[in-house]
Amino acid sequence: MNGTLIDIVSGDVTLPHPPRRSRADSFPLFSTNAYFLPPPCAPPWRRQSRLFSGRHLEQVGIGQTPVARGVDDRPATFEKEPREHRKPPCRHPPTPSRWPSSGRGPSPSSWRLTRKSRSRPSSKSWSLGNHENFALQIADATNFYITEKNRNDIKNGSILRLTTSPYQTALQLHERIQSSSMDAKLEALKDLASASRDITFALDFINMDGISLLTQMVESGTDFGDLLSFTLTAFVELMDHGIVSWDTFSVAFIKKIAGYVNKAAMDTAVLQRSLAILESMVLNSQDLYHKVAQEITIGQLIPHLQGTDQDIQTYTIAVINALFLKAPEERRQEMAHILAQKQLRSIILSNVIRSPMPINDEMAHQLYVLQVLTFNLLEDRMMTKMDHQDQAQRDIIFELRRIAFDMDCESNNGSSTEKRKSMYTRDYKKLGFINHVNPAVDFTQIPPGMLALDNMLYFARHHQDAYIRIVLENSSREDKHECPFGRSSIELTKMLCEILKVGELPGENCHDFHPMFFTHDRSFEEFFCICIQLLNKTWKEMRATNEDFNKVMQVVREQIMRALTLKPNSLDQFKSRLQNLSYAEILKIRQSERMNQEDFQSRPILELREKIQPEIMELIKQQRLNRLCEGTCFRKISSRRRQDKFWYCRLSPNHKVLHYGDLEESPQGEVPHDSLQDKLPVADIKAVITGKDCPHMKEKGALKQNKEVLELAFSILYESDEYLNFIAPDKHEYCVWTDGLNALLGKEMTSDYTKSDMDTLLSMEMKLRLLDLENIQIPEAPPPIPKEPSNYDFVYDCN
């Protein structure tokens, strides 16, 4: 509602009569400390309410945008209009009874809710006809309507606007999107796409069969370009509220959406929305999964991954994941085979993972989901026991023996049955099986079941030299130091399944994908081959015996987890990092962690640590600000060549102004404030930008020629897109200034220097405070409070 006031006095919620003349976008905004809006279906605008007890609205003149008073009643600040448009504000409490257009009352204005005495003067209420046609909206990017459900979530100082009710807005848009004028229809669809994000509006629009209208518009096929894009956007926003079931859509609608995806050249916005709709259809309806799977093939989705638009790539992988997730068990292996044929892994590796564009969180999540779903294909083998009667499975064990002891097998072909049995038992013992007579029994444990045997066979066939070396090397050792290959392989496979969470559904907010698993078609098997060689190496370094088996497995698990934490880009890089994590290195890391922790894991110590941490952070903050007050000399670097020009910047002692100016030469000490010509108020600073996002690093040729200083660049954004650009002399100064500026803006200091200082100072402070408690065991719980004395008949004589 344009040009309308709201008056909230003594807890009454009332609205004024509409003005005689309105102008678009002329309704002033107001900010309050508390708000109320009854639902549009039954709006008791005139009922008495105590929601605003102790507060009243003050009137503000036209052209002023008020900022809410807090409970301390500090003066509000205003952004004024140009002087020629400015009118003096009204200084008295609002008691208008007439509209200004009639010349018999004060001018329309914004209103600010402030604290006042509970003894309030009465005020005449204004009335508004058809009050159910109006509502309050939060005046920010969301534009959400205020209802009984969300009114308690409104923050102090939020700005509200009076507007038409959700029902009236939905009714108007329902009519406007059916306009015969293409321009009017496009504007209506833009408004609908924006308004549909609000669930209150969505309910009203859907109740008018708005979803059916949008689907009919899509099925008609008459809209293209922006018209179609905003139609699909509005559809997606409305469906995201979960009000309408996905099962209600026709096959014609599904085919139309699938057709947009299958087209070789399609508008990017339309393609993105279409992919989002298909993903939601598959995930929310098993029936729609079958219909979508008939219309979309993996081959038709692959080209979308070969482009450069990361949003399109993300939605494409999301659709593939959805089809994978909802596919029946018997269909998933077939889909995996098709994905391998279409070289999906290599396409994702080259076009997404190794793309120069950084991977955003949503793409990382979709890659993680694809990784989990791919590994979950191993679940069937992991949960399958070996069948003693299955000759094909028994032949795998014979094959393992044949590859390891091939020469012995050829030389003993003519041996008797008893000799062969004895020889097999001896060889199975060398292979490290627990059951020497019948190794098939070892694979009845689930997990890992038959998956362990598959890994062993893959290792024996594809890394034959390493396999033979490990088996023969351990078979020639003394019994007490041999590493049992069979038992180790079974336990290692089980461990890897636990680490990679094989068989578990992907987490909703997890982004933990590993690039190295996208570098090989048989990544899990290759992963096993690297880890089994690591296990054998660690066994020798620990000089372990069979009694130490579990200890070795714990060390191997730690080595693998530490290497995975570094997110290696390839399996070779993973293997290289494991080489650096020898058993001796693990012992050093453990010792270092133990010394740092100092057994500070008890609850009292942790509570003390949490209590000290803010004090240390404040100390670091003060140190950074003190360094900014001292100032730093910075170099000026041109995009063409390096110039020996300098400028100096320092913070004022009251931390309110940055003083800076050019220098002829590098100063020997501090530069006084009065010699620095320029000033920048800290209050005008909007943000601190670092690295390649800085404007002076985006200049043509700057990144190429000044690559060595890219990590030392930062910029201050102030006023309207104005920048103050810096190149720190070294990494230390870079951390000091970025930390100090973030502290001035009330943001977290996140530099490596801050983390290092925090660890060092916190460790020192903890040790100093606990110095007197050395060799004294700190209890987990505080000592009990003693019982009260039986009586208080005692006196302490101070004399």
DARA-V659087 format. One record per residue. PHI is phi as a letter, one per 30 degrees, with the letter a starting at -180 (none if undefined). PSI is psi as a letter, one per 30 degrees, with the letter a starting at -180 (none if undefined). D_CENTER is the distance of its C-alpha to the mean C-alpha in Angstrom with 2 decimals. Layout:
PHI	PSI	D_CENTER
PHI	PSI	D_CENTER
//
This chain:
none	j	38.12
d	k	39.24
i	g	41.48
c	k	41.23
c	l	41.27
b	k	40.06
b	k	42.12
b	j	41.08
b	k	43.95
h	g	44.95
i	f	42.20
d	k	43.50
c	j	41.15
b	l	43.30
b	k	43.02
d	l	45.60
d	k	47.70
d	k	46.29
d	l	47.64
d	f	50.36
b	k	48.40
b	l	44.63
b	k	42.65
d	k	39.33
i	h	36.39
c	f	38.80
d	k	37.57
d	l	36.71
c	l	33.61
b	l	33.92
b	k	31.80
b	l	32.47
c	f	31.81
a	l	32.01
b	l	32.17
a	k	33.60
b	j	33.79
d	l	35.51
d	k	34.36
d	f	36.03
d	f	38.00
b	i	40.09
d	j	39.73
d	i	42.06
d	f	41.86
c	g	45.04
d	l	44.59
d	k	44.85
b	k	41.70
c	g	41.11
d	f	37.45
c	g	38.51
e	k	41.09
i	g	41.82
b	l	40.35
b	l	41.75
c	k	40.82
c	k	42.17
d	k	43.05
b	k	41.74
d	l	43.56
d	k	42.58
i	f	40.22
c	k	38.39
c	j	34.76
d	l	34.71
c	k	32.11
d	k	32.20
d	k	34.37
d	a	32.96
d	f	35.07
d	f	36.78
i	h	38.26
d	k	37.40
d	k	38.49
d	l	36.11
c	l	35.63
b	l	36.16
c	j	35.54
d	l	39.01
d	l	40.22
e	k	42.77
e	e	45.98
d	f	48.00
c	f	45.85
d	k	45.60
b	k	47.55
d	k	48.32
d	l	46.20
d	k	47.84
c	f	48.39
c	l	49.60
e	k	47.87
d	k	47.43
b	h	50.40
d	k	50.70
b	f	52.62
b	l	53.05
d	k	50.90
d	f	51.40
d	f	52.48
d	f	55.64
i	g	56.29
b	g	56.61
a	l	53.42
d	l	50.58
d	l	48.11
e	k	44.82
a	l	42.02
d	l	38.61
b	k	38.50
b	k	36.94
d	k	36.88
b	l	38.21
d	k	39.73
b	l	43.45
d	k	46.17
d	f	46.35
c	j	49.82
c	k	49.05
d	k	51.52
d	l	51.61
b	k	50.48
d	k	51.40
d	k	48.74
c	l	48.01
b	l	47.88
b	k	46.26
d	k	47.56
h	h	45.24
d	f	42.64
d	f	40.64
d	g	39.75
b	l	37.59
a	l	34.29
c	k	31.91
b	k	28.61
d	k	25.92
d	i	26.50
b	a	23.04
d	f	20.76
d	e	20.34
h	h	24.13
d	k	23.86
d	k	27.22
c	k	28.11
b	l	29.42
d	e	30.63
d	e	27.34
c	g	25.08
d	f	27.66
d	f	26.91
d	f	23.32
d	k	24.72
d	l	24.28
d	k	27.30
j	g	28.06
d	k	26.38
c	k	28.44
c	l	29.89
b	k	31.95
d	k	34.69
b	l	34.49
d	l	35.83
d	l	34.79
e	e	32.23
d	e	35.20
d	e	37.14
d	e	34.23
d	e	33.60
d	e	37.36
d	e	37.65
d	e	34.76
e	e	36.17
d	e	39.39
d	e	38.04
d	f	36.01
c	g	39.36
d	k	41.09
d	f	43.32
d	k	42.27
d	e	39.42
d	e	38.34
d	e	38.40
d	e	36.54
d	e	33.79
d	e	33.36
d	e	33.37
d	e	30.64
d	e	28.46
d	e	29.07
d	e	28.45
d	e	25.06
d	e	24.04
d	f	25.78
d	f	24.49
d	f	21.08
d	k	23.13
d	f	24.11
d	e	27.48
d	e	28.46
e	e	27.14
e	e	29.44
d	e	32.42
d	e	31.86
d	e	31.39
d	f	34.55
c	g	36.41
i	h	35.57
d	e	33.16
d	e	31.15
d	e	34.48
d	e	35.41
d	e	32.26
d	e	32.75
d	e	36.40
d	e	35.51
d	e	33.33
d	f	36.03
d	e	38.72
i	g	37.28
c	f	38.78
c	k	35.66
b	l	34.02
i	b	31.72
d	e	30.16
e	e	31.96
d	e	30.40
d	e	26.92
d	f	26.93
d	e	28.59
d	e	25.84
d	e	23.15
d	e	25.05
d	e	25.46
d	e	21.77
d	e	21.02
d	e	23.96
d	f	23.16
d	f	19.59
d	f	21.34
i	g	22.87
d	e	26.37
c	k	28.06
d	k	28.26
d	f	27.36
d	f	30.63
d	f	32.69
c	k	32.30
d	l	35.12
d	e	35.41
d	e	36.38
d	e	33.05
d	e	31.16
d	e	33.44
d	e	32.93
d	e	29.14
d	e	29.52
d	e	32.09
d	e	29.73
d	e	27.47
d	f	30.56
d	k	32.04
d	e	32.09
c	j	31.60
b	k	29.60
e	k	28.04
e	e	24.39
d	e	23.34
d	e	25.54
d	e	24.27
d	e	20.59
d	e	21.56
d	e	23.91
d	e	21.42
d	e	19.10
d	e	22.28
d	e	23.35
d	e	20.13
d	e	20.45
e	e	24.15
d	e	23.80
d	f	21.25
c	f	23.19
a	k	26.74
d	e	28.55
d	e	31.43
d	f	29.40
e	e	27.96
d	e	31.54
d	e	32.27
d	e	29.25
d	f	29.96
d	f	33.47
c	f	32.39
c	k	29.58
c	l	30.03
d	e	27.84
d	e	30.21
d	f	29.55
d	f	25.77
e	e	26.06
e	f	27.25
d	f	24.08
d	f	22.23
c	g	24.84
d	a	24.07
c	f	21.97
d	j	19.76
d	e	16.25
d	e	15.52
d	e	18.70
d	e	17.91
d	e	14.59
d	e	16.59
d	e	19.43
d	e	17.68
d	e	16.29
d	e	19.98
d	e	21.22
d	e	18.91
d	e	20.12
d	e	23.71
d	e	23.34
d	e	21.96
c	f	24.67
d	k	27.48
d	l	30.31
e	e	30.73
d	f	33.65
c	f	31.88
d	e	28.81
d	e	30.93
d	e	32.55
d	e	29.27
d	e	28.25
d	e	31.66
d	e	31.18
d	e	27.80
d	e	29.62
d	e	32.49
d	g	30.37
h	h	28.75
e	e	25.21
d	e	23.97
d	e	25.74
d	e	24.69
d	e	20.96
d	e	21.70
d	e	23.71
c	f	22.01
c	d	18.29
d	e	17.71
c	g	20.58
d	k	20.17
d	f	20.46
d	k	17.42
d	k	14.19
d	k	11.74
d	l	8.67
d	e	5.37
d	e	7.49
d	e	10.42
d	e	9.25
d	e	8.68
d	e	12.09
d	e	13.71
d	e	12.83
d	e	14.38
d	e	17.31
d	e	17.83
d	e	18.06
d	e	20.35
d	e	22.46
d	f	23.05
d	f	23.80
d	f	26.83
d	f	28.33
d	e	28.39
d	e	31.77
d	e	33.47
d	e	31.80
c	g	33.35
c	k	36.71
d	l	39.66
d	k	42.31
c	j	45.44
d	f	48.54
d	f	50.61
d	j	48.40
d	e	50.22
d	e	47.41
d	e	45.12
d	e	48.01
d	f	48.58
d	e	45.15
d	e	46.35
d	e	49.62
d	e	47.76
e	e	45.91
d	e	49.29
d	e	50.96
d	e	48.51
d	e	48.75
b	h	52.53
d	e	53.75
d	e	56.93
d	e	57.94
d	e	57.47
d	e	59.76
d	f	62.43
c	g	62.60
d	f	62.76
c	g	66.29
d	l	65.66
d	l	66.61
d	e	64.19
d	e	64.44
d	e	63.76
d	e	60.74
d	e	59.33
d	e	59.94
d	e	58.37
d	e	55.27
d	e	54.89
d	e	55.18
d	e	52.65
d	e	50.12
d	e	50.46
d	e	49.82
d	f	46.70
i	g	45.44
d	k	45.49
d	e	46.12
c	j	48.68
d	e	51.07
d	e	53.30
b	i	50.76
d	f	47.27
e	f	46.03
d	e	45.77
d	f	42.98
c	g	40.70
d	f	41.19
d	k	38.38
b	k	35.17
d	l	32.58
c	f	33.00
h	b	36.10
d	f	37.09
d	e	33.86
d	e	35.29
d	e	38.50
d	e	36.71
d	e	34.93
d	e	38.25
d	e	40.03
d	e	37.42
d	e	37.74
d	e	41.54
d	e	41.76
c	f	39.20
b	h	39.56
d	e	43.17
d	e	44.32
d	e	41.61
d	e	42.28
d	e	46.05
d	e	45.69
d	e	43.60
d	e	45.96
d	e	49.17
d	e	48.02
d	f	47.34
d	f	50.44
c	f	52.64
d	l	51.36
d	l	52.92
e	e	51.79
d	f	50.06
c	g	47.74
d	k	46.86
c	j	43.28
d	j	43.40
d	e	41.62
d	e	41.64
d	e	40.34
d	e	37.75
d	e	36.47
d	e	36.17
d	e	34.33
d	e	32.07
d	e	31.11
d	e	30.32
d	e	28.17
d	e	26.19
d	e	25.60
d	e	24.24
d	e	21.95
d	f	20.56
h	h	20.76
d	k	23.15
j	f	23.93
c	k	20.83
d	k	18.63
d	k	15.06
d	l	12.43
d	e	10.50
c	g	7.01
c	k	8.05
b	g	7.67
d	i	10.96
c	l	13.33
c	j	16.46
e	e	18.13
d	f	21.52
d	f	21.64
c	g	21.76
c	f	24.82
b	k	27.37
d	f	28.50
c	h	29.40
d	e	26.51
d	e	26.87
d	e	30.59
d	e	30.23
e	e	27.74
d	e	30.48
d	e	33.17
d	e	31.55
d	e	30.90
d	e	34.43
d	e	35.95
d	e	33.82
d	e	35.10
d	e	38.66
d	e	38.28
d	e	36.86
e	e	39.67
d	e	42.24
d	e	40.72
d	f	40.77
h	h	44.28
d	l	43.16
c	l	45.36
e	f	44.72
d	f	44.37
c	g	41.41
e	e	39.50
d	e	36.75
d	e	36.39
d	e	36.00
d	e	33.31
d	e	31.36
d	e	31.66
d	e	30.68
d	e	27.55
d	e	26.61
d	e	27.42
d	e	25.26
d	e	22.21
d	e	22.61
d	e	23.03
d	e	19.97
d	f	17.83
d	f	18.96
h	i	17.51
d	k	20.88
d	f	21.16
b	l	24.27
d	e	26.38
d	e	28.94
d	e	26.53
d	e	25.52
d	e	29.24
d	e	29.96
d	e	27.51
d	e	29.07
d	e	32.42
d	f	31.43
c	i	30.36
d	l	33.91
d	e	35.14
d	e	36.58
d	e	33.27
d	e	31.56
d	e	34.38
d	e	33.86
d	e	30.14
d	e	31.00
d	e	33.79
d	e	31.71
d	e	29.03
d	e	31.89
d	e	33.53
d	e	30.45
d	e	29.81
h	h	33.52
h	h	33.09
d	h	31.17
c	f	29.49
d	l	31.68
d	e	30.45
d	e	32.72
d	e	31.55
d	e	27.85
d	e	28.69
d	e	30.67
d	e	27.87
d	e	25.48
d	e	28.36
d	e	29.10
e	e	25.62
d	e	25.57
d	e	29.08
d	e	28.17
d	e	25.25
d	e	27.74
d	e	30.24
d	e	27.92
d	e	27.15
d	e	30.90
d	e	31.61
d	e	29.24
d	e	30.83
d	e	34.27
d	e	33.60
d	e	32.62
d	e	35.86
d	e	37.79
j	l	36.34
b	k	35.77
c	k	37.57
c	l	35.48
d	l	36.73
c	k	36.85
b	k	35.88
d	l	37.00
d	f	35.43
c	e	38.87
a	l	40.04
d	k	39.58
c	k	41.71
d	i	42.99
c	k	42.09
b	l	40.43
b	l	39.00
b	k	38.30
b	k	35.76
b	l	35.83
c	k	34.68
d	l	37.38
e	f	38.35
d	g	37.15
i	g	33.66
c	f	34.05
b	k	35.01
c	k	34.26
c	k	37.58
a	l	37.76
a	l	40.41
d	l	41.89
b	k	44.07
d	e	46.91
b	l	46.18
d	k	43.93
d	l	44.85
d	f	46.24
b	a	44.77
d	k	43.07
c	k	43.68
d	l	44.90
d	e	43.11
d	f	46.18
d	f	46.22
c	j	42.74
d	e	43.30
c	l	39.89
b	k	37.68
b	j	34.15
d	k	33.45
d	e	30.24
d	f	29.81
d	f	29.54
d	k	26.59
c	e	23.50
a	l	21.04
c	k	21.16
c	k	20.17
b	l	20.33
i	b	21.17
d	f	21.59
d	f	20.24
d	k	23.39
d	e	26.12
d	f	28.79
c	f	26.84
c	f	26.57
d	l	30.33
e	k	32.25
i	f	32.88
d	e	31.11
d	e	28.43
d	e	31.15
d	f	33.76
c	h	31.77
d	e	29.30
d	f	30.31
c	g	29.28
e	e	25.90
d	f	24.15
c	g	26.45
c	k	25.80
a	l	24.32
b	l	25.24
c	k	25.67
c	k	25.13
b	l	27.69
h	b	29.62
c	i	29.32
h	h	27.56
c	k	29.75
b	k	28.65
c	j	30.11
c	k	29.40
b	k	29.65
b	j	30.22
d	k	30.26
d	f	33.22
a	l	31.20
d	e	27.87
d	e	29.09
d	e	29.88
e	e	26.59
d	e	24.72
d	e	27.31
d	e	27.01
d	e	23.25
d	e	23.07
d	e	26.04
d	e	24.83
d	e	21.50
d	e	23.70
d	e	25.91
d	g	23.10
i	g	21.97
c	l	18.67
d	k	17.59
d	j	19.43
c	g	17.19
d	l	19.78
d	e	21.08
d	e	24.35
d	e	23.06
d	e	21.61
d	e	24.95
d	e	26.95
d	e	25.15
d	e	25.83
d	e	29.39
d	e	30.37
d	e	28.86
d	e	30.64
d	e	33.87
d	e	33.78
d	e	33.22
d	e	36.09
d	e	38.35
d	f	37.82
c	g	38.40
d	e	41.33
d	f	43.91
c	g	42.28
d	k	42.82
i	g	44.15
c	k	43.64
d	k	41.44
d	k	39.05
d	l	39.06
d	e	35.94
c	l	37.15
d	l	39.11
d	l	42.88
d	k	44.32
d	k	45.87
d	l	49.66
d	l	51.69
d	k	53.48
d	l	57.12
d	e	59.80
a	l	61.17
c	g	60.69
d	i	64.37
b	l	63.92
b	k	64.18
c	j	63.01
d	j	65.78
d	f	64.44
d	none	67.96
//
